[in-house]
Amino acid sequence: METIQKMFEHLNWANQRILETLQSIEVENQEVCRLFSHILFAEKVWITRLQGLDSSLLPIWSDANIEVCAELVKQNEESLTTFFTHLANIDLDKFITYTNSKGKELMSSIRDILTHIALHGHYHRGQINARLRADGIEPVNIDFISFVR
């Protein structure tokens, strides 16, 4: 449980650093915002599923602007904090049933879902950093080791 919670502390820290960088850029890069909003909407979808709620009406990809992203960062962090306060170590191996974006019913353990959420964001934050560098903007240091230092 400690490792998973640390991963989510890092996720929240990394999302905040990306957000601050995107807010400081004079011209909004649509593709970068699309990638960032994808991370945040996907987090929201998975949080909704973990809560046992229907996520079928939530977007996974969206052309959201930076203001929408800022609100999602805040909402997701609050939702995850609440989720973790009610999660016991023994709950990690419980399975939940949910319907994916293609309408297929699936089951996954809470542990695997939480791990997926954390790793999914890492992948796309790397894509964001690559695009920032291509635009001549210094990539955001979101390395886990920098976070724990």
Wavefront OBJ file of the C-alpha trace (Angstrom):
o trace
v 0.000 0.000 0.000
v 2.859 2.385 0.829
v 4.357 2.018 -2.641
v 1.028 2.597 -4.359
v 0.336 5.669 -2.256
v 3.816 7.029 -3.057
v 3.134 6.461 -6.761
v 0.000 8.591 -6.471
v 1.769 11.314 -4.544
v 4.202 11.385 -7.454
v 1.337 11.363 -9.987
v -0.254 14.401 -8.327
v 3.115 16.193 -8.119
v 3.901 15.460 -11.777
v 0.448 16.568 -12.939
v 0.846 19.816 -11.009
v 4.296 20.476 -12.520
v 3.029 19.830 -16.049
v 0.022 22.077 -15.399
v 2.194 24.925 -14.116
v 4.459 24.655 -17.144
v 1.557 24.653 -19.602
v -0.004 27.629 -17.821
v 3.262 29.560 -18.214
v 3.502 29.058 -21.984
v 2.281 32.043 -23.974
v 0.733 30.095 -26.863
v -1.322 27.026 -25.968
v -0.151 23.930 -27.852
v -3.315 22.023 -28.799
v -1.613 18.626 -29.064
v 0.089 19.006 -25.674
v -3.206 20.063 -24.060
v -4.945 17.130 -25.737
v -2.390 14.706 -24.276
v -2.579 16.275 -20.824
v -6.378 16.289 -20.788
v -6.283 12.635 -21.899
v -4.220 11.738 -18.832
v -6.650 13.602 -16.585
v -9.856 12.321 -18.190
v -8.513 8.744 -18.092
v -7.729 9.204 -14.377
v -11.293 10.456 -13.864
v -12.737 7.458 -15.730
v -10.762 5.012 -13.594
v -11.605 6.845 -10.363
v -15.276 6.669 -11.330
v -14.977 2.931 -11.952
v -13.180 2.422 -8.631
v -16.110 4.175 -6.958
v -18.466 1.649 -8.545
v -20.073 4.296 -10.767
v -20.847 4.323 -14.477
v -18.055 5.933 -16.513
v -19.631 5.412 -19.945
v -20.498 9.084 -20.478
v -17.040 10.382 -19.558
v -14.677 11.260 -22.405
v -11.246 9.700 -22.632
v -9.986 12.022 -25.358
v -11.040 15.652 -25.485
v -9.871 18.984 -26.826
v -10.069 20.531 -23.362
v -8.205 23.745 -22.688
v -5.781 24.432 -19.844
v -8.541 25.756 -17.543
v -10.422 22.456 -17.816
v -7.154 20.615 -17.161
v -6.521 22.706 -14.038
v -9.959 21.797 -12.680
v -9.430 18.102 -13.461
v -6.050 18.102 -11.693
v -7.758 19.434 -8.579
v -10.797 17.126 -8.770
v -8.732 13.997 -9.434
v -6.341 14.699 -6.568
v -9.255 15.231 -4.172
v -11.045 12.089 -5.377
v -7.918 9.954 -5.096
v -7.128 11.293 -1.633
v -10.630 10.403 -0.486
v -10.385 6.977 -2.134
v -7.097 6.195 -0.384
v -8.427 7.246 3.042
v -11.071 4.514 2.757
v -8.844 1.851 1.203
v -7.402 -0.905 3.356
v -4.426 -3.042 2.385
v -6.678 -6.082 2.023
v -8.855 -4.201 -0.477
v -6.067 -4.044 -3.058
v -6.706 -7.586 -4.263
v -10.473 -7.186 -4.534
v -11.845 -7.283 -8.041
v -14.219 -4.730 -9.455
v -16.423 -5.097 -12.493
v -16.651 -2.222 -14.942
v -17.545 -1.551 -18.548
v -14.762 -0.295 -20.799
v -15.118 2.445 -23.419
v -16.092 -0.157 -26.047
v -18.969 -1.446 -23.910
v -17.252 -4.662 -22.832
v -17.685 -5.754 -19.205
v -14.365 -6.550 -17.506
v -12.958 -7.314 -14.072
v -9.656 -6.109 -12.622
v -8.135 -5.929 -9.173
v -7.957 -2.570 -7.444
v -4.163 -3.040 -7.238
v -3.875 -3.508 -11.007
v -6.148 -0.550 -11.746
v -4.178 1.748 -9.439
v -0.910 0.592 -10.992
v -2.325 1.181 -14.470
v -3.467 4.707 -13.609
v -0.007 5.653 -12.351
v 1.880 4.099 -15.287
v -0.499 5.404 -17.955
v 0.204 8.989 -16.909
v 3.981 8.434 -17.004
v 3.783 7.385 -20.620
v 1.805 10.408 -21.775
v 3.760 12.915 -19.654
v 6.832 11.656 -21.552
v 5.052 12.422 -24.821
v 4.227 15.902 -23.518
v 7.870 16.513 -22.637
v 8.990 15.360 -26.100
v 6.587 17.819 -27.716
v 7.681 20.634 -25.423
v 11.331 20.016 -26.360
v 10.380 19.989 -30.069
v 8.792 23.427 -29.523
v 11.989 24.727 -27.903
v 10.603 24.567 -24.355
v 12.573 22.954 -21.539
v 10.920 19.621 -20.605
v 9.461 19.348 -17.117
v 11.510 17.295 -14.642
v 8.937 14.797 -13.441
v 11.301 11.946 -12.612
v 10.237 9.913 -9.616
v 13.676 10.210 -8.026
v 13.483 14.004 -8.244
v 10.126 13.815 -6.502
v 11.379 11.691 -3.612
v 14.502 13.789 -3.123
l 1 2 3 4 5 6 7 8 9 10 11 12 13 14 15 16 17 18 19 20 21 22 23 24 25 26 27 28 29 30 31 32 33 34 35 36 37 38 39 40 41 42 43 44 45 46 47 48 49 50 51 52 53 54 55 56 57 58 59 60 61 62 63 64 65 66 67 68 69 70 71 72 73 74 75 76 77 78 79 80 81 82 83 84 85 86 87 88 89 90 91 92 93 94 95 96 97 98 99 100 101 102 103 104 105 106 107 108 109 110 111 112 113 114 115 116 117 118 119 120 121 122 123 124 125 126 127 128 129 130 131 132 133 134 135 136 137 138 139 140 141 142 143 144 145 146 147 148 149
